[in-house]
Amino acid sequence: MKKDNYPTYDAGGRVKSKKFPSKHNPGYQKYLDKQSFGKAFNLAKSAGAKEFTYKGKKYNTKTKDQKEKK
């Protein structure tokens, strides 16, 4: 899967670099919160996360099809 060059942010919310954001980067959460929910979901899912936080709420990365297979 191709990873686009998204900007990463420092703790103050300023652009730090144009590399793919890491969940270990202190500005990563601010970056996710600036995206649409769909984009944040796709970033988390493509990074292999089972859960992610978006604007203070926790979400999982299961799709509707994955939930129905239970």
N, CA, C, O and CB atoms as a CASP TS submission, in Angstrom:
PFRMAT TS
TARGET T0000
AUTHOR 0000-0000-0000
METHOD Language model
MODEL 1
PARENT N/A
ATOM      1  N   MET     1       0.844  -1.179   0.000  1.00  0.00           N
ATOM      2  CA  MET     1       0.000   0.000   0.000  1.00  0.00           C
ATOM      3  C   MET     1       0.885   1.237   0.000  1.00  0.00           C
ATOM      4  O   MET     1       1.823   1.339   0.792  1.00  0.00           O
ATOM      5  CB  MET     1      -0.958   0.001   1.217  1.00  0.00           C
ATOM      6  N   LYS     2       0.590   2.158  -0.875  1.00  0.00           N
ATOM      7  CA  LYS     2       1.360   3.390  -0.981  1.00  0.00           C
ATOM      8  C   LYS     2       1.001   4.328   0.169  1.00  0.00           C
ATOM      9  O   LYS     2      -0.172   4.535   0.481  1.00  0.00           O
ATOM     10  CB  LYS     2       1.108   4.077  -2.341  1.00  0.00           C
ATOM     11  N   LYS     3       2.032   4.886   0.788  1.00  0.00           N
ATOM     12  CA  LYS     3       1.803   5.870   1.841  1.00  0.00           C
ATOM     13  C   LYS     3       2.061   7.247   1.261  1.00  0.00           C
ATOM     14  O   LYS     3       3.148   7.522   0.752  1.00  0.00           O
ATOM     15  CB  LYS     3       2.711   5.604   3.086  1.00  0.00           C
ATOM     16  N   ASP     4       1.061   8.109   1.338  1.00  0.00           N
ATOM     17  CA  ASP     4       1.218   9.471   0.841  1.00  0.00           C
ATOM     18  C   ASP     4       2.098  10.265   1.791  1.00  0.00           C
ATOM     19  O   ASP     4       2.314   9.870   2.937  1.00  0.00           O
ATOM     20  CB  ASP     4      -0.153  10.159   0.671  1.00  0.00           C
ATOM     21  N   ASN     5       2.593  11.366   1.307  1.00  0.00           N
ATOM     22  CA  ASN     5       3.420  12.230   2.143  1.00  0.00           C
ATOM     23  C   ASN     5       2.546  13.251   2.855  1.00  0.00           C
ATOM     24  O   ASN     5       2.315  14.347   2.344  1.00  0.00           O
ATOM     25  CB  ASN     5       4.501  12.938   1.300  1.00  0.00           C
ATOM     26  N   TYR     6       2.065  12.890   4.025  1.00  0.00           N
ATOM     27  CA  TYR     6       1.273  13.796   4.833  1.00  0.00           C
ATOM     28  C   TYR     6       2.207  14.590   5.730  1.00  0.00           C
ATOM     29  O   TYR     6       3.253  14.078   6.130  1.00  0.00           O
ATOM     30  CB  TYR     6       0.217  13.028   5.668  1.00  0.00           C
ATOM     31  N   PRO     7       1.861  15.814   6.052  1.00  0.00           N
ATOM     32  CA  PRO     7       2.735  16.576   6.946  1.00  0.00           C
ATOM     33  C   PRO     7       2.638  16.057   8.371  1.00  0.00           C
ATOM     34  O   PRO     7       1.583  15.578   8.786  1.00  0.00           O
ATOM     35  CB  PRO     7       2.381  18.067   6.906  1.00  0.00           C
ATOM     36  N   THR     8       3.719  16.146   9.117  1.00  0.00           N
ATOM     37  CA  THR     8       3.680  15.849  10.546  1.00  0.00           C
ATOM     38  C   THR     8       3.785  17.170  11.292  1.00  0.00           C
ATOM     39  O   THR     8       4.345  18.147  10.794  1.00  0.00           O
ATOM     40  CB  THR     8       4.831  14.862  10.967  1.00  0.00           C
ATOM     41  N   TYR     9       3.237  17.174  12.485  1.00  0.00           N
ATOM     42  CA  TYR     9       3.170  18.396  13.265  1.00  0.00           C
ATOM     43  C   TYR     9       3.925  18.239  14.573  1.00  0.00           C
ATOM     44  O   TYR     9       4.000  17.140  15.122  1.00  0.00           O
ATOM     45  CB  TYR     9       1.721  18.782  13.532  1.00  0.00           C
ATOM     46  N   ASP    10       4.490  19.345  15.082  1.00  0.00           N
ATOM     47  CA  ASP    10       5.116  19.293  16.393  1.00  0.00           C
ATOM     48  C   ASP    10       4.034  19.492  17.449  1.00  0.00           C
ATOM     49  O   ASP    10       2.862  19.655  17.110  1.00  0.00           O
ATOM     50  CB  ASP    10       6.240  20.369  16.527  1.00  0.00           C
ATOM     51  N   ALA    11       4.413  19.480  18.716  1.00  0.00           N
ATOM     52  CA  ALA    11       3.439  19.580  19.806  1.00  0.00           C
ATOM     53  C   ALA    11       2.628  20.872  19.751  1.00  0.00           C
ATOM     54  O   ALA    11       1.521  20.925  20.288  1.00  0.00           O
ATOM     55  CB  ALA    11       4.147  19.485  21.140  1.00  0.00           C
ATOM     56  N   GLY    12       3.162  21.913  19.112  1.00  0.00           N
ATOM     57  CA  GLY    12       2.451  23.189  19.004  1.00  0.00           C
ATOM     58  C   GLY    12       1.517  23.250  17.813  1.00  0.00           C
ATOM     59  O   GLY    12       0.847  24.262  17.606  1.00  0.00           O
ATOM     60  N   GLY    13       1.460  22.172  17.016  1.00  0.00           N
ATOM     61  CA  GLY    13       0.567  22.132  15.864  1.00  0.00           C
ATOM     62  C   GLY    13       1.190  22.712  14.599  1.00  0.00           C
ATOM     63  O   GLY    13       0.502  22.861  13.589  1.00  0.00           O
ATOM     64  N   ARG    14       2.493  23.044  14.636  1.00  0.00           N
ATOM     65  CA  ARG    14       3.174  23.570  13.456  1.00  0.00           C
ATOM     66  C   ARG    14       3.688  22.426  12.596  1.00  0.00           C
ATOM     67  O   ARG    14       4.062  21.377  13.121  1.00  0.00           O
ATOM     68  CB  ARG    14       4.332  24.501  13.862  1.00  0.00           C
ATOM     69  N   VAL    15       3.712  22.617  11.282  1.00  0.00           N
ATOM     70  CA  VAL    15       4.198  21.577  10.376  1.00  0.00           C
ATOM     71  C   VAL    15       5.667  21.305  10.673  1.00  0.00           C
ATOM     72  O   VAL    15       6.493  22.218  10.685  1.00  0.00           O
ATOM     73  CB  VAL    15       4.003  21.993   8.889  1.00  0.00           C
ATOM     74  N   LYS    16       5.976  20.039  10.910  1.00  0.00           N
ATOM     75  CA  LYS    16       7.337  19.642  11.248  1.00  0.00           C
ATOM     76  C   LYS    16       8.044  19.063  10.024  1.00  0.00           C
ATOM     77  O   LYS    16       9.191  19.415   9.746  1.00  0.00           O
ATOM     78  CB  LYS    16       7.331  18.620  12.396  1.00  0.00           C
ATOM     79  N   SER    17       7.376  18.191   9.304  1.00  0.00           N
ATOM     80  CA  SER    17       7.956  17.603   8.098  1.00  0.00           C
ATOM     81  C   SER    17       6.831  17.102   7.210  1.00  0.00           C
ATOM     82  O   SER    17       5.664  17.110   7.605  1.00  0.00           O
ATOM     83  CB  SER    17       8.942  16.448   8.449  1.00  0.00           C
ATOM     84  N   LYS    18       7.183  16.671   6.024  1.00  0.00           N
ATOM     85  CA  LYS    18       6.187  16.177   5.080  1.00  0.00           C
ATOM     86  C   LYS    18       6.155  14.650   5.025  1.00  0.00           C
ATOM     87  O   LYS    18       5.598  14.084   4.085  1.00  0.00           O
ATOM     88  CB  LYS    18       6.463  16.736   3.698  1.00  0.00           C
ATOM     89  N   LYS    19       6.740  13.979   6.011  1.00  0.00           N
ATOM     90  CA  LYS    19       6.755  12.521   6.039  1.00  0.00           C
ATOM     91  C   LYS    19       5.442  11.995   6.589  1.00  0.00           C
ATOM     92  O   LYS    19       4.688  12.728   7.229  1.00  0.00           O
ATOM     93  CB  LYS    19       7.931  12.005   6.878  1.00  0.00           C
ATOM     94  N   PHE    20       5.170  10.714   6.336  1.00  0.00           N
ATOM     95  CA  PHE    20       3.970  10.071   6.867  1.00  0.00           C
ATOM     96  C   PHE    20       3.975  10.184   8.386  1.00  0.00           C
ATOM     97  O   PHE    20       4.994   9.889   9.011  1.00  0.00           O
ATOM     98  CB  PHE    20       3.889   8.580   6.424  1.00  0.00           C
ATOM     99  N   PRO    21       2.871  10.600   8.999  1.00  0.00           N
ATOM    100  CA  PRO    21       2.858  10.799  10.447  1.00  0.00           C
ATOM    101  C   PRO    21       2.978   9.490  11.217  1.00  0.00           C
ATOM    102  O   PRO    21       2.467   8.455  10.790  1.00  0.00           O
ATOM    103  CB  PRO    21       1.592  11.512  10.857  1.00  0.00           C
ATOM    104  N   SER    22       3.642   9.548  12.326  1.00  0.00           N
ATOM    105  CA  SER    22       3.802   8.391  13.194  1.00  0.00           C
ATOM    106  C   SER    22       2.954   8.597  14.434  1.00  0.00           C
ATOM    107  O   SER    22       2.823   9.718  14.927  1.00  0.00           O
ATOM    108  CB  SER    22       5.292   8.168  13.568  1.00  0.00           C
ATOM    109  N   LYS    23       2.374   7.505  14.942  1.00  0.00           N
ATOM    110  CA  LYS    23       1.578   7.643  16.156  1.00  0.00           C
ATOM    111  C   LYS    23       2.446   7.994  17.359  1.00  0.00           C
ATOM    112  O   LYS    23       1.926   8.342  18.420  1.00  0.00           O
ATOM    113  CB  LYS    23       0.808   6.358  16.429  1.00  0.00           C
ATOM    114  N   HIS    24       3.778   7.905  17.200  1.00  0.00           N
ATOM    115  CA  HIS    24       4.687   8.264  18.283  1.00  0.00           C
ATOM    116  C   HIS    24       5.082   9.739  18.221  1.00  0.00           C
ATOM    117  O   HIS    24       5.753  10.240  19.123  1.00  0.00           O
ATOM    118  CB  HIS    24       5.933   7.389  18.233  1.00  0.00           C
ATOM    119  N   ASN    25       4.672  10.428  17.170  1.00  0.00           N
ATOM    120  CA  ASN    25       4.947  11.855  17.008  1.00  0.00           C
ATOM    121  C   ASN    25       3.967  12.627  17.886  1.00  0.00           C
ATOM    122  O   ASN    25       2.763  12.380  17.810  1.00  0.00           O
ATOM    123  CB  ASN    25       4.831  12.297  15.502  1.00  0.00           C
ATOM    124  N   PRO    26       4.449  13.561  18.723  1.00  0.00           N
ATOM    125  CA  PRO    26       3.533  14.288  19.612  1.00  0.00           C
ATOM    126  C   PRO    26       2.473  15.109  18.880  1.00  0.00           C
ATOM    127  O   PRO    26       1.430  15.409  19.462  1.00  0.00           O
ATOM    128  CB  PRO    26       4.320  15.196  20.502  1.00  0.00           C
ATOM    129  N   GLY    27       2.706  15.477  17.635  1.00  0.00           N
ATOM    130  CA  GLY    27       1.721  16.243  16.879  1.00  0.00           C
ATOM    131  C   GLY    27       0.777  15.389  16.062  1.00  0.00           C
ATOM    132  O   GLY    27      -0.081  15.919  15.357  1.00  0.00           O
ATOM    133  N   TYR    28       0.919  14.066  16.144  1.00  0.00           N
ATOM    134  CA  TYR    28       0.111  13.151  15.336  1.00  0.00           C
ATOM    135  C   TYR    28      -1.381  13.296  15.623  1.00  0.00           C
ATOM    136  O   TYR    28      -2.193  13.320  14.698  1.00  0.00           O
ATOM    137  CB  TYR    28       0.542  11.715  15.587  1.00  0.00           C
ATOM    138  N   GLN    29      -1.743  13.392  16.905  1.00  0.00           N
ATOM    139  CA  GLN    29      -3.156  13.500  17.249  1.00  0.00           C
ATOM    140  C   GLN    29      -3.754  14.791  16.701  1.00  0.00           C
ATOM    141  O   GLN    29      -4.894  14.796  16.234  1.00  0.00           O
ATOM    142  CB  GLN    29      -3.342  13.434  18.766  1.00  0.00           C
ATOM    143  N   LYS    30      -2.999  15.883  16.753  1.00  0.00           N
ATOM    144  CA  LYS    30      -3.494  17.140  16.191  1.00  0.00           C
ATOM    145  C   LYS    30      -3.688  17.003  14.687  1.00  0.00           C
ATOM    146  O   LYS    30      -4.633  17.552  14.120  1.00  0.00           O
ATOM    147  CB  LYS    30      -2.523  18.300  16.504  1.00  0.00           C
ATOM    148  N   TYR    31      -2.782  16.264  14.044  1.00  0.00           N
ATOM    149  CA  TYR    31      -2.905  16.035  12.603  1.00  0.00           C
ATOM    150  C   TYR    31      -4.181  15.253  12.297  1.00  0.00           C
ATOM    151  O   TYR    31      -4.926  15.618  11.387  1.00  0.00           O
ATOM    152  CB  TYR    31      -1.669  15.280  12.063  1.00  0.00           C
ATOM    153  N   LEU    32      -4.438  14.180  13.047  1.00  0.00           N
ATOM    154  CA  LEU    32      -5.650  13.383  12.820  1.00  0.00           C
ATOM    155  C   LEU    32      -6.898  14.226  13.018  1.00  0.00           C
ATOM    156  O   LEU    32      -7.844  14.138  12.236  1.00  0.00           O
ATOM    157  CB  LEU    32      -5.684  12.169  13.759  1.00  0.00           C
ATOM    158  N   ASP    33      -6.900  15.046  14.071  1.00  0.00           N
ATOM    159  CA  ASP    33      -8.075  15.854  14.376  1.00  0.00           C
ATOM    160  C   ASP    33      -8.359  16.905  13.309  1.00  0.00           C
ATOM    161  O   ASP    33      -9.492  17.375  13.198  1.00  0.00           O
ATOM    162  CB  ASP    33      -7.900  16.526  15.712  1.00  0.00           C
ATOM    163  N   LYS    34      -7.350  17.284  12.520  1.00  0.00           N
ATOM    164  CA  LYS    34      -7.557  18.261  11.451  1.00  0.00           C
ATOM    165  C   LYS    34      -8.105  17.613  10.174  1.00  0.00           C
ATOM    166  O   LYS    34      -8.521  18.315   9.253  1.00  0.00           O
ATOM    167  CB  LYS    34      -6.247  18.979  11.145  1.00  0.00           C
ATOM    168  N   GLN    35      -8.104  16.278  10.119  1.00  0.00           N
ATOM    169  CA  GLN    35      -8.577  15.562   8.938  1.00  0.00           C
ATOM    170  C   GLN    35     -10.073  15.283   9.064  1.00  0.00           C
ATOM    171  O   GLN    35     -10.656  15.441  10.137  1.00  0.00           O
ATOM    172  CB  GLN    35      -7.794  14.242   8.746  1.00  0.00           C
ATOM    173  N   SER    36     -10.679  14.870   7.965  1.00  0.00           N
ATOM    174  CA  SER    36     -12.059  14.399   8.041  1.00  0.00           C
ATOM    175  C   SER    36     -12.031  13.059   8.773  1.00  0.00           C
ATOM    176  O   SER    36     -10.977  12.435   8.889  1.00  0.00           O
ATOM    177  CB  SER    36     -12.717  14.266   6.601  1.00  0.00           C
ATOM    178  N   PHE    37     -13.189  12.619   9.267  1.00  0.00           N
ATOM    179  CA  PHE    37     -13.231  11.339   9.975  1.00  0.00           C
ATOM    180  C   PHE    37     -12.790  10.206   9.057  1.00  0.00           C
ATOM    181  O   PHE    37     -12.031   9.331   9.474  1.00  0.00           O
ATOM    182  CB  PHE    37     -14.645  11.066  10.516  1.00  0.00           C
ATOM    183  N   GLY    38     -13.254  10.215   7.823  1.00  0.00           N
ATOM    184  CA  GLY    38     -12.901   9.153   6.882  1.00  0.00           C
ATOM    185  C   GLY    38     -11.410   9.063   6.634  1.00  0.00           C
ATOM    186  O   GLY    38     -10.853   7.967   6.567  1.00  0.00           O
ATOM    187  N   LYS    39     -10.764  10.204   6.499  1.00  0.00           N
ATOM    188  CA  LYS    39      -9.317  10.224   6.268  1.00  0.00           C
ATOM    189  C   LYS    39      -8.586   9.727   7.515  1.00  0.00           C
ATOM    190  O   LYS    39      -7.628   8.961   7.404  1.00  0.00           O
ATOM    191  CB  LYS    39      -8.837  11.653   5.890  1.00  0.00           C
ATOM    192  N   ALA    40      -9.026  10.154   8.700  1.00  0.00           N
ATOM    193  CA  ALA    40      -8.406   9.704   9.949  1.00  0.00           C
ATOM    194  C   ALA    40      -8.589   8.193  10.112  1.00  0.00           C
ATOM    195  O   ALA    40      -7.663   7.495  10.526  1.00  0.00           O
ATOM    196  CB  ALA    40      -9.011  10.457  11.164  1.00  0.00           C
ATOM    197  N   PHE    41      -9.779   7.693   9.788  1.00  0.00           N
ATOM    198  CA  PHE    41     -10.051   6.256   9.857  1.00  0.00           C
ATOM    199  C   PHE    41      -9.117   5.490   8.925  1.00  0.00           C
ATOM    200  O   PHE    41      -8.519   4.490   9.322  1.00  0.00           O
ATOM    201  CB  PHE    41     -11.522   5.965   9.496  1.00  0.00           C
ATOM    202  N   ASN    42      -8.993   5.963   7.683  1.00  0.00           N
ATOM    203  CA  ASN    42      -8.133   5.286   6.712  1.00  0.00           C
ATOM    204  C   ASN    42      -6.668   5.315   7.134  1.00  0.00           C
ATOM    205  O   ASN    42      -5.959   4.326   6.950  1.00  0.00           O
ATOM    206  CB  ASN    42      -8.287   5.925   5.341  1.00  0.00           C
ATOM    207  N   LEU    43      -6.204   6.422   7.691  1.00  0.00           N
ATOM    208  CA  LEU    43      -4.828   6.505   8.171  1.00  0.00           C
ATOM    209  C   LEU    43      -4.583   5.489   9.288  1.00  0.00           C
ATOM    210  O   LEU    43      -3.573   4.785   9.289  1.00  0.00           O
ATOM    211  CB  LEU    43      -4.516   7.929   8.665  1.00  0.00           C
ATOM    212  N   ALA    44      -5.511   5.422  10.231  1.00  0.00           N
ATOM    213  CA  ALA    44      -5.356   4.488  11.349  1.00  0.00           C
ATOM    214  C   ALA    44      -5.401   3.045  10.863  1.00  0.00           C
ATOM    215  O   ALA    44      -4.592   2.220  11.285  1.00  0.00           O
ATOM    216  CB  ALA    44      -6.449   4.722  12.403  1.00  0.00           C
ATOM    217  N   LYS    45      -6.339   2.743   9.982  1.00  0.00           N
ATOM    218  CA  LYS    45      -6.475   1.374   9.469  1.00  0.00           C
ATOM    219  C   LYS    45      -5.242   0.974   8.669  1.00  0.00           C
ATOM    220  O   LYS    45      -4.742  -0.140   8.829  1.00  0.00           O
ATOM    221  CB  LYS    45      -7.738   1.245   8.593  1.00  0.00           C
ATOM    222  N   SER    46      -4.745   1.856   7.817  1.00  0.00           N
ATOM    223  CA  SER    46      -3.572   1.532   7.010  1.00  0.00           C
ATOM    224  C   SER    46      -2.315   1.393   7.864  1.00  0.00           C
ATOM    225  O   SER    46      -1.369   0.712   7.469  1.00  0.00           O
ATOM    226  CB  SER    46      -3.360   2.598   5.948  1.00  0.00           C
ATOM    227  N   ALA    47      -2.301   2.039   9.037  1.00  0.00           N
ATOM    228  CA  ALA    47      -1.167   1.917   9.944  1.00  0.00           C
ATOM    229  C   ALA    47      -1.262   0.662  10.799  1.00  0.00           C
ATOM    230  O   ALA    47      -0.344   0.353  11.558  1.00  0.00           O
ATOM    231  CB  ALA    47      -1.073   3.143  10.834  1.00  0.00           C
ATOM    232  N   GLY    48      -2.380  -0.068  10.679  1.00  0.00           N
ATOM    233  CA  GLY    48      -2.552  -1.314  11.424  1.00  0.00           C
ATOM    234  C   GLY    48      -3.135  -1.152  12.814  1.00  0.00           C
ATOM    235  O   GLY    48      -3.130  -2.098  13.602  1.00  0.00           O
ATOM    236  N   ALA    49      -3.636   0.031  13.126  1.00  0.00           N
ATOM    237  CA  ALA    49      -4.210   0.273  14.458  1.00  0.00           C
ATOM    238  C   ALA    49      -5.588  -0.378  14.569  1.00  0.00           C
ATOM    239  O   ALA    49      -6.362  -0.369  13.612  1.00  0.00           O
ATOM    240  CB  ALA    49      -4.312   1.794  14.744  1.00  0.00           C
ATOM    241  N   LYS    50      -5.889  -0.941  15.736  1.00  0.00           N
ATOM    242  CA  LYS    50      -7.222  -1.494  15.981  1.00  0.00           C
ATOM    243  C   LYS    50      -8.163  -0.421  16.515  1.00  0.00           C
ATOM    244  O   LYS    50      -9.379  -0.518  16.351  1.00  0.00           O
ATOM    245  CB  LYS    50      -7.146  -2.668  16.968  1.00  0.00           C
ATOM    246  N   GLU    51      -7.600   0.603  17.154  1.00  0.00           N
ATOM    247  CA  GLU    51      -8.367   1.734  17.679  1.00  0.00           C
ATOM    248  C   GLU    51      -7.619   3.021  17.387  1.00  0.00           C
ATOM    249  O   GLU    51      -6.403   3.017  17.195  1.00  0.00           O
ATOM    250  CB  GLU    51      -8.621   1.583  19.202  1.00  0.00           C
ATOM    251  N   PHE    52      -8.353   4.115  17.355  1.00  0.00           N
ATOM    252  CA  PHE    52      -7.739   5.432  17.209  1.00  0.00           C
ATOM    253  C   PHE    52      -8.631   6.450  17.891  1.00  0.00           C
ATOM    254  O   PHE    52      -9.814   6.198  18.117  1.00  0.00           O
ATOM    255  CB  PHE    52      -7.518   5.798  15.708  1.00  0.00           C
ATOM    256  N   THR    53      -8.069   7.588  18.215  1.00  0.00           N
ATOM    257  CA  THR    53      -8.820   8.669  18.858  1.00  0.00           C
ATOM    258  C   THR    53      -9.004   9.780  17.841  1.00  0.00           C
ATOM    259  O   THR    53      -8.054  10.194  17.176  1.00  0.00           O
ATOM    260  CB  THR    53      -8.090   9.196  20.143  1.00  0.00           C
ATOM    261  N   TYR    54     -10.237  10.259  17.728  1.00  0.00           N
ATOM    262  CA  TYR    54     -10.560  11.342  16.798  1.00  0.00           C
ATOM    263  C   TYR    54     -11.381  12.375  17.541  1.00  0.00           C
ATOM    264  O   TYR    54     -12.498  12.103  17.983  1.00  0.00           O
ATOM    265  CB  TYR    54     -11.327  10.814  15.545  1.00  0.00           C
ATOM    266  N   LYS    55     -10.819  13.554  17.672  1.00  0.00           N
ATOM    267  CA  LYS    55     -11.463  14.677  18.372  1.00  0.00           C
ATOM    268  C   LYS    55     -11.961  14.272  19.761  1.00  0.00           C
ATOM    269  O   LYS    55     -13.075  14.605  20.165  1.00  0.00           O
ATOM    270  CB  LYS    55     -12.634  15.217  17.541  1.00  0.00           C
ATOM    271  N   GLY    56     -11.097  13.540  20.482  1.00  0.00           N
ATOM    272  CA  GLY    56     -11.385  13.181  21.865  1.00  0.00           C
ATOM    273  C   GLY    56     -12.196  11.911  22.071  1.00  0.00           C
ATOM    274  O   GLY    56     -12.359  11.479  23.212  1.00  0.00           O
ATOM    275  N   LYS    57     -12.711  11.294  21.006  1.00  0.00           N
ATOM    276  CA  LYS    57     -13.494  10.066  21.132  1.00  0.00           C
ATOM    277  C   LYS    57     -12.709   8.900  20.554  1.00  0.00           C
ATOM    278  O   LYS    57     -11.989   9.052  19.567  1.00  0.00           O
ATOM    279  CB  LYS    57     -14.863  10.204  20.421  1.00  0.00           C
ATOM    280  N   LYS    58     -12.851   7.730  21.178  1.00  0.00           N
ATOM    281  CA  LYS    58     -12.161   6.534  20.695  1.00  0.00           C
ATOM    282  C   LYS    58     -13.063   5.784  19.710  1.00  0.00           C
ATOM    283  O   LYS    58     -14.267   5.640  19.920  1.00  0.00           O
ATOM    284  CB  LYS    58     -11.756   5.611  21.884  1.00  0.00           C
ATOM    285  N   TYR    59     -12.436   5.313  18.628  1.00  0.00           N
ATOM    286  CA  TYR    59     -13.128   4.538  17.598  1.00  0.00           C
ATOM    287  C   TYR    59     -12.295   3.312  17.272  1.00  0.00           C
ATOM    288  O   TYR    59     -11.083   3.304  17.491  1.00  0.00           O
ATOM    289  CB  TYR    59     -13.382   5.393  16.318  1.00  0.00           C
ATOM    290  N   ASN    60     -12.946   2.265  16.744  1.00  0.00           N
ATOM    291  CA  ASN    60     -12.190   1.122  16.256  1.00  0.00           C
ATOM    292  C   ASN    60     -12.085   1.214  14.740  1.00  0.00           C
ATOM    293  O   ASN    60     -12.748   2.043  14.116  1.00  0.00           O
ATOM    294  CB  ASN    60     -12.853  -0.214  16.688  1.00  0.00           C
ATOM    295  N   THR    61     -11.259   0.369  14.152  1.00  0.00           N
ATOM    296  CA  THR    61     -11.046   0.419  12.707  1.00  0.00           C
ATOM    297  C   THR    61     -11.736  -0.729  11.981  1.00  0.00           C
ATOM    298  O   THR    61     -11.356  -1.074  10.863  1.00  0.00           O
ATOM    299  CB  THR    61      -9.564   0.397  12.400  1.00  0.00           C
ATOM    300  N   LYS    62     -12.749  -1.321  12.610  1.00  0.00           N
ATOM    301  CA  LYS    62     -13.501  -2.386  11.951  1.00  0.00           C
ATOM    302  C   LYS    62     -14.495  -1.776  10.972  1.00  0.00           C
ATOM    303  O   LYS    62     -15.163  -0.786  11.273  1.00  0.00           O
ATOM    304  CB  LYS    62     -14.234  -3.274  12.990  1.00  0.00           C
ATOM    305  N   THR    63     -14.578  -2.385   9.799  1.00  0.00           N
ATOM    306  CA  THR    63     -15.568  -1.935   8.820  1.00  0.00           C
ATOM    307  C   THR    63     -16.902  -2.605   9.096  1.00  0.00           C
ATOM    308  O   THR    63     -16.975  -3.529   9.907  1.00  0.00           O
ATOM    309  CB  THR    63     -15.099  -2.237   7.377  1.00  0.00           C
ATOM    310  N   LYS    64     -17.937  -2.161   8.445  1.00  0.00           N
ATOM    311  CA  LYS    64     -19.270  -2.729   8.630  1.00  0.00           C
ATOM    312  C   LYS    64     -19.258  -4.222   8.301  1.00  0.00           C
ATOM    313  O   LYS    64     -19.870  -5.017   9.015  1.00  0.00           O
ATOM    314  CB  LYS    64     -20.303  -1.991   7.749  1.00  0.00           C
ATOM    315  N   ASP    65     -18.576  -4.604   7.238  1.00  0.00           N
ATOM    316  CA  ASP    65     -18.496  -6.017   6.848  1.00  0.00           C
ATOM    317  C   ASP    65     -17.801  -6.855   7.918  1.00  0.00           C
ATOM    318  O   ASP    65     -18.224  -7.977   8.199  1.00  0.00           O
ATOM    319  CB  ASP    65     -17.755  -6.158   5.514  1.00  0.00           C
ATOM    320  N   GLN    66     -16.759  -6.329   8.505  1.00  0.00           N
ATOM    321  CA  GLN    66     -16.043  -7.054   9.548  1.00  0.00           C
ATOM    322  C   GLN    66     -16.902  -7.218  10.786  1.00  0.00           C
ATOM    323  O   GLN    66     -16.812  -8.247  11.456  1.00  0.00           O
ATOM    324  CB  GLN    66     -14.749  -6.340   9.901  1.00  0.00           C
ATOM    325  N   LYS    67     -17.722  -6.247  11.108  1.00  0.00           N
ATOM    326  CA  LYS    67     -18.605  -6.329  12.264  1.00  0.00           C
ATOM    327  C   LYS    67     -19.711  -7.353  12.048  1.00  0.00           C
ATOM    328  O   LYS    67     -20.102  -8.050  12.984  1.00  0.00           O
ATOM    329  CB  LYS    67     -19.209  -4.964  12.564  1.00  0.00           C
ATOM    330  N   GLU    68     -20.223  -7.452  10.809  1.00  0.00           N
ATOM    331  CA  GLU    68     -21.310  -8.382  10.511  1.00  0.00           C
ATOM    332  C   GLU    68     -20.856  -9.839  10.513  1.00  0.00           C
ATOM    333  O   GLU    68     -21.678 -10.732  10.716  1.00  0.00           O
ATOM    334  CB  GLU    68     -21.918  -8.046   9.174  1.00  0.00           C
ATOM    335  N   LYS    69     -19.574 -10.098  10.292  1.00  0.00           N
ATOM    336  CA  LYS    69     -19.047 -11.457  10.243  1.00  0.00           C
ATOM    337  C   LYS    69     -18.960 -12.112  11.606  1.00  0.00           C
ATOM    338  O   LYS    69     -18.739 -13.320  11.686  1.00  0.00           O
ATOM    339  CB  LYS    69     -17.696 -11.454   9.612  1.00  0.00           C
ATOM    340  N   LYS    70     -19.126 -11.363  12.672  1.00  0.00           N
ATOM    341  CA  LYS    70     -19.035 -11.911  14.031  1.00  0.00           C
ATOM    342  C   LYS    70     -20.032 -12.992  14.276  1.00  0.00           C
ATOM    343  O   LYS    70     -20.080 -13.551  15.371  1.00  0.00           O
ATOM    344  CB  LYS    70     -19.222 -10.836  15.046  1.00  0.00           C
TER
END
